[in-house]
Amino acid sequence: MDFNFITDEKFRDSLVADFGELTHALNSKLWKSVHVLSGSIIEALLIEYIVVFKPSSVTKDPLKMDLSEAIEACQNAGVIQKSTASLCDVVRDYRNLIHPGRMIRLERDANEEGATIAKTLVALIAKEIAQKRKDTYGPTAEQIAKKLITDEHINAVLAQLLTEANQHERWKLVEQLIPESYVQEQAFIPDDTVLARLRGGFRKTFELLSENETRLIAGKFARLVRLDSTEKIQSYGDAFFSADDIEFLSKPDRDIVVGHLLSRIDTCTGVDEGLVGNSVSLGKFMELTEMAKFADTLIRLVLRQPSSTLDAAVIFASRAYDQVESEKKEALEQRLKTWQKNAEKRNQAQQQQRLENISAQWIDVPF
């Protein structure tokens, strides 16, 4: 059990550890330990729900409740079903199993049947609380991240899940969980379909962030460009950054990201999905006076490609051209004509042909 409906990370980790110990105790036939751990987990789950959601029917301080009171309060609040509450008798007096008083301690006997029911009860209550939390709070970031990894049909429901999710959970997805999950997936035998779902989930969540959150996430890439290695910059950028995000950057961050992406285009020897995703709309965020530099970068990209990737490079240059307004297009065209004249003077046949390929995409011929 991962208890991924719990939003507090430390509390969730504690429950996961306790449940792991409970499973070990059951496998080792430690019946008393199973009862104690089960009762402890159930009490923690019920009281945590009351503390977080404060049901109107609860008047007592939940931190002063015992397990019986927590069970009754959660049943009255519709958190757990009546049938589930009745099963709690198996763990209701779990503290008595370790009570220092001899008579009280000996009143209860722990056995295999009760231990098996106790563990099953933990899973049942966790399921009911998870559903109630979803109905009240929406899905957690952990639940959505897990579903992106495990559910190949999630795209059919992802928009709805993100709409239902709390804003804090959406932030947590893009700031932490999706990037971390992506790195973990890449570390072993990467599944391209899972990686694609994570990338898509990131972009859809990013679109739902507040303006300030959007700026912070976009700025994360600028910080990587300033401080991290080429490998980390490219890995994060290819997965999660689009040149369209430059819109949300400050002027210093914008300048450094534009410079980085231009350098990336100017040094790559292939056109992959990552390069297209984070660079194709770069021209929109450059000044008219920079269009000659941009044209040079795109043209050099096409000229240095091996024949196997030539078509992809020409298409990339064409899409980059299409992204900019008409005044910038004219500047790109003028620079391309300068390249063509120089290639003609030098009798560079291969360059002329490749420049003609670009020209066929950039310059509309009137009929």
C-alpha atoms as one frame of an Amber mdcrd trajectory, in Angstrom:
protein
   0.000   0.000   0.000   1.298   3.439  -0.901  -1.311   5.585   0.939  -1.026
   8.045  -1.944  -4.243   9.783  -0.900  -2.334  11.290   2.051  -0.924  14.693
   1.082   1.619  15.058   3.907   4.743  13.291   2.666   6.283  12.504   6.080
   3.009  11.161   7.464   2.516   9.065   4.324   6.030   7.628   4.583   5.356
   6.738   8.221   2.184   4.856   7.277   3.972   3.020   4.461   6.721   1.949
   6.876   4.182   0.776   9.482   2.238  -1.195   6.888   5.445  -2.832   5.683
   6.205  -3.856   9.263   2.629  -5.102   9.660   2.975  -7.301   6.560   6.256
  -8.705   7.881   4.628  -9.403  11.260   1.745 -11.288   9.628   4.128 -13.368
   7.504   6.116 -14.121  10.669   2.967 -15.113  12.610   3.398 -12.306  15.113
  -0.332 -11.966  15.780  -0.109  -9.455  18.599   2.161  -7.189  16.578  -0.281
  -7.328  13.656  -3.159  -6.240  15.918  -1.177  -3.399  17.451   0.139  -2.078
  14.154  -3.250  -2.395  12.453  -4.995  -0.518  15.249  -2.331   2.164  15.222
  -2.574   2.690  11.441  -6.375   2.759  11.472  -6.477   5.242  14.342  -3.932
   7.452  12.577  -5.892   7.388   9.303  -9.220   8.236  10.931  -7.922  11.000
  13.163  -5.839  12.526  10.355  -8.978  12.742   8.230 -10.886  14.487  11.004
  -8.015  16.921  11.630  -7.715  17.835   7.929 -11.372  17.981   6.899 -13.054
  18.931  10.201 -16.462  17.269   9.670 -19.246  19.447  11.091 -20.636  16.512
  13.080 -17.404  16.249  15.125 -17.251  18.493  18.202 -14.474  16.892  20.240
 -10.784  17.655  19.684  -9.704  14.768  17.428  -6.256  14.645  19.026  -7.953
  13.696  22.299 -10.039  10.891  20.777  -9.406   7.223  21.291  -9.938   4.721
  18.470 -13.557   3.984  19.381 -14.430   7.668  19.281 -12.607   8.145  15.978
 -14.469   5.191  14.448 -17.827   6.548  15.583 -17.017  10.088  14.412 -15.940
   8.920  10.959 -18.960   6.652  10.602 -21.304   9.532  11.517 -19.506  11.776
   9.029 -19.935   9.213   6.255 -16.212   8.568   5.936 -16.441   4.841   6.601
 -19.430   2.543   6.176 -21.354   1.084   9.097 -20.282  -2.437   8.090 -16.640
  -1.338   8.144 -17.059   0.281  11.551 -18.466  -2.978  12.955 -15.388  -4.880
  11.763 -13.251  -2.503  13.817 -14.095  -4.515  16.934 -11.116  -6.691  16.068
  -8.736  -3.778  16.728 -10.850  -1.441  18.864  -9.003  -2.402  22.058  -5.594
  -2.897  20.447  -3.885  -0.780  23.104  -4.916  -3.280  25.770  -2.598  -5.855
  24.190   0.368  -3.798  25.375  -1.246  -2.246  28.469   1.064  -2.366  31.517
  -1.791  -3.579  33.749  -1.867  -7.380  33.946  -5.638  -7.823  34.080  -6.292
  -5.455  31.210  -3.454  -6.890  29.169  -4.815 -10.433  29.522  -8.401  -9.545
  28.598  -7.630  -9.743  24.880  -6.089 -12.601  22.996  -4.397 -12.169  19.604
  -4.758 -14.954  17.067  -4.241 -15.632  13.389  -7.875 -15.114  12.393  -8.067
 -11.738  14.104  -4.674 -10.695  12.694  -5.754 -11.514   9.137  -8.963  -9.545
   9.551  -7.031  -6.641  11.089  -4.723  -6.318   8.099  -7.640  -6.561   5.675
  -9.422  -3.889   7.695  -6.493  -1.491   7.239  -6.799  -1.815   3.454 -10.588
  -1.430   3.581 -10.503   1.717   5.696  -7.703   3.191   3.583  -9.823   2.602
   0.463 -12.914   4.236   1.966 -10.974   7.233   3.247  -9.236   7.597  -0.120
 -12.618   7.721  -1.874 -14.031  10.197   0.639 -10.970  12.412   0.296 -11.277
  12.284  -3.481 -14.925  13.320  -3.261 -14.084  16.120  -0.817 -10.619  17.266
  -1.837 -10.071  15.786  -5.277  -7.274  13.445  -6.377  -3.819  13.970  -4.912
  -0.690  14.653  -6.922   0.627  11.227  -5.939  -2.488   9.517  -7.290  -2.329
  11.361 -10.615   1.420  10.769 -10.997   0.958   7.055 -10.358  -1.877   6.913
 -12.872   0.265   8.635 -15.517   2.786   5.833 -15.108   0.429   2.862 -14.867
  -2.687   3.724 -16.905  -2.218   3.739 -20.668  -5.706   5.230 -21.094  -5.247
   8.135 -18.691  -5.358  10.753 -21.455  -9.077  10.112 -21.737  -9.648  11.293
 -18.161  -6.583  13.411 -17.370  -8.251  16.771 -18.021 -11.074  15.837 -15.644
  -8.669  14.640 -12.934  -6.640  17.832 -13.140  -9.788  19.945 -12.956 -10.892
  18.063  -9.841  -7.454  18.335  -8.212  -6.682  21.018  -5.676  -4.397  23.819
  -6.897  -1.715  22.733  -4.405  -1.765  19.237  -5.893  -1.371  20.571  -9.439
   1.620  22.619  -8.328   3.166  19.596  -6.652   2.780  17.568  -9.850   4.800
  19.916 -12.048   7.241  21.156  -9.427   8.197  17.761  -8.060   6.387  14.529
  -8.825   6.294  14.379 -12.636   9.961  15.428 -13.069  11.028  12.949 -10.361
   8.953  10.159 -11.924  10.446  10.960 -15.331  14.005  10.641 -14.017  13.156
   7.338 -12.319  11.591   5.947 -15.492  14.637   6.948 -17.539  17.054   5.382
 -15.070  16.236   1.740 -15.838  14.607   0.442 -19.005  12.628   3.463 -20.180
   9.178   2.940 -21.638   8.668   5.619 -24.281   4.892   5.518 -23.886   5.164
   6.189 -20.147   7.636   9.020 -20.730   5.278  10.520 -23.309   2.379  10.393
 -20.825   4.482  12.122 -18.191   5.495  14.868 -20.625   1.898  15.346 -21.711
   0.697  15.366 -18.103   3.233  18.044 -17.257   2.104  20.345 -20.085  -1.593
  19.941 -19.318  -0.992  20.650 -15.639   1.275  23.602 -16.430  -1.573  25.215
 -18.374  -3.748  25.168 -15.227  -1.262  26.902 -12.928  -1.703  30.413 -11.633
   0.298  33.194 -13.284   2.812  33.286 -10.454   3.214  29.499 -10.418   3.687
  29.496 -14.182   6.521  32.013 -13.854   8.195  29.949 -11.146   8.079  26.715
 -13.156   9.311  28.420 -16.324  12.078  30.042 -14.291  13.244  26.618 -13.143
  14.670  25.967 -16.598  16.518  29.303 -16.568  18.091  28.322 -13.232  19.230
  25.019 -14.711  20.802  26.843 -17.669  22.707  29.067 -15.257  23.859  26.463
 -12.760  23.647  22.879 -14.014  25.355  20.503 -16.409  24.540  20.184 -20.093
  23.070  16.741 -19.437  20.617  17.974 -16.789  19.664  21.049 -18.811  18.935
  19.030 -21.926  17.161  16.212 -20.085  14.789  18.563 -18.245  14.401  20.969
 -21.159  13.575  18.312 -23.741  10.899  16.856 -21.498   9.334  19.885 -19.847
  10.344  23.205 -21.419   8.910  24.841 -24.511  10.175  28.043 -26.069   6.611
  29.310 -25.614   7.387  29.358 -21.878   9.876  32.184 -22.485   6.830  34.455
 -22.334   6.752  33.957 -18.561  10.431  34.729 -17.924  12.030  37.905 -16.670
  14.265  39.800 -19.122  17.559  38.361 -17.721  16.129  34.832 -17.714  14.726
  35.333 -21.201  18.096  36.395 -22.558  19.957  33.468 -21.041  17.403  30.902
 -22.223  17.290  32.330 -25.756  21.095  32.227 -25.879  21.140  28.637 -24.667
  18.536  27.450 -27.183  20.292  29.180 -30.073  23.529  27.476 -29.063  21.711
  24.149 -28.841  20.379  24.503 -32.396  23.776  25.659 -33.636  25.646  22.639
 -32.291  23.251  19.724 -32.743  23.778  17.201 -35.506  20.243  15.824 -35.490
  16.711  17.055 -35.057  14.921  15.146 -32.342  11.590  15.620 -30.615  13.185
  17.411 -27.680  14.865  20.038 -29.854  11.649  20.687 -31.763   9.594  20.921
 -28.587  11.747  23.441 -26.766  13.099  25.506 -29.658  10.785  25.659 -32.667
   8.946  28.797 -31.500  12.126  30.574 -30.382  11.912  33.286 -33.049   8.769
  34.745 -31.468  10.846  35.898 -28.513  13.762  37.391 -30.433  14.056  40.959
 -31.689  13.789  41.871 -35.350  17.457  42.860 -35.240  18.312  39.292 -34.191
  16.644  37.630 -37.173  19.863  37.487 -39.211  21.473  35.571 -36.347  18.440
  33.302 -36.102  18.477  32.669 -39.852  22.192  31.830 -39.738  21.553  29.330
 -36.957  18.726  27.588 -38.825  20.628  27.547 -42.118  23.766  26.091 -40.544
  21.582  23.421 -38.933  20.377  22.318 -42.372  23.781  22.546 -44.051  25.617
  20.328 -41.587  23.060  17.510 -41.451  23.828  14.083 -42.896  21.409  13.118
 -45.623  19.496  10.843 -43.241  18.313  13.787 -41.121  18.194  16.491 -43.790
  14.426  16.399 -44.267  13.817  16.705 -40.498  16.134  19.731 -40.337  14.391
  21.452 -43.265  11.001  20.826 -41.660  12.268  22.237 -38.360  13.567  25.382
 -40.101  10.233  25.711 -41.889   8.232  25.426 -38.677  10.512  27.940 -36.955
   9.903  30.346 -39.855   6.135  29.853 -39.642   6.127  30.839 -35.970   7.257
  34.436 -36.492   5.349  37.474 -37.727   5.614  38.769 -41.304   8.261  41.434
 -40.611  10.567  38.827 -39.121   9.843  36.433 -41.974  11.085  39.058 -44.438
  14.309  39.427 -42.440  14.842  35.651 -42.497  14.225  35.554 -46.244  16.700
  38.352 -46.905  19.381  36.556 -44.929  18.692  33.318 -46.809  19.151  35.158
 -50.130  22.554  36.381 -48.924  23.572  32.761 -48.212  22.339  31.691 -51.641
  24.366  34.371 -53.420  27.531  33.420 -51.545  27.026  29.718 -52.315  26.499
  30.534 -55.982  29.660  32.625 -56.135  31.672  29.806 -54.603  30.027  27.207
 -56.820  28.999  25.115 -53.820  26.440  22.832 -55.436  25.409  20.863 -52.368
  24.922  24.018 -50.312  22.933  25.594 -53.124  20.596  22.621 -53.237  20.056
  22.636 -49.480  19.499  26.384 -49.409  16.976  25.903 -52.200  15.198  23.346
 -50.011  14.879  25.979 -47.290  13.822  28.639 -49.787  11.027  26.415 -51.085
   9.608  26.387 -47.565  10.245  30.022 -46.622   9.423  32.028 -49.707   5.974
  31.950 -51.246   6.158  31.982 -55.037   3.211  33.883 -56.556   1.323  32.212
 -59.379
